[in-house]
Amino acid sequence: MRSASRGFSHRSIAPPWAAILVAFAYLGLSVACVEALESERDGRLGSPAVGEAEATVDSRPARSEVEAFDPDDFSRSTQVDNEWLPLKPGTRYVYEGSTVEDDGTVVPHRVVINVTDLTKRIGGIRTAVTWDLDYSDGELVEAELAFLAQDDHGNVWRLGEYPEEYDDGKFVDAPAWIHGLEKARAGIMMKARPQVGTPSYAQGWGPAVDWTDRGQVDQMGVEVSVPAGQYQGVLVIAETSASEPEAEQLKYYVRGVGNVKVGWRGEGEKTRETLELMGVERLDAKALAEVRAEALKLEENAYRVSKTVYAHTPPLEHKPTAEGQISE
């Protein structure tokens, strides 16, 4: 699974955002979903924007591994106001915690999530963009652009991401995945009405970079205390991936706030990562402009580095906000 910074979902703890078995047979996709997927087999993933490559759908994953995605179901896609995962432009989430390495060494960990006022068109819809930073022992180890959108039912989708990984300040890799490219498919990061006992769901499918994360509602009504506050009625999402079936990341969500804690469980968990929300900041115009500039800078590099994925997408666009909402 991903590290905590990758996705918040990110791969950290659920994405932190009774073991989950990747039992796809129990997903029970409806006939309507099957028909939608058949339509995509005929080449309809949503009309790509200028500069966006046509999606290849000849070798899609098994139907039970993905969620039915309909680009016509996103009339206000960048207005992400799901009560469990709100993404208001100009908001910064700061998390701190630690990662326990194989030899028992405890390494300080810090993650910063910035909700920008940029958008990117993917799969025929406009997505909201976050610029995320992941620090290990004070060193930046990953910077990422993540692309999310909310459908008309209130579900928050992840349509891809561009992460850059670093070691000692040097670029190492950029395992990007974008819906419609290299067989990747969008997934659900947060259901509109999460309920205990419901089936797991794909949080995206990026086989080229081993993105196979799934989420499932684990608990509701939990009480959690973190530096940012004490919360009741907390939702817990457990995540797993096909590559690490015996490991789970746990993400704790609070209504009106979002992800407040990340944890783990399972004998197969390798990262043993924990994070807690330190605080939520509202950026002023200057700080938001600085975030925007850094996100655009990261994209410039993405076009140079990611020739088979990011290079086939249209550029980020600045959409001024009004009361925290991106204009469509």
Order of alpha helices (4+ residues) and beta strands (2+ residues): alpha-beta-beta-beta-beta-beta-beta-beta-beta-beta-beta-beta-beta-beta-beta-alpha-beta-beta-beta
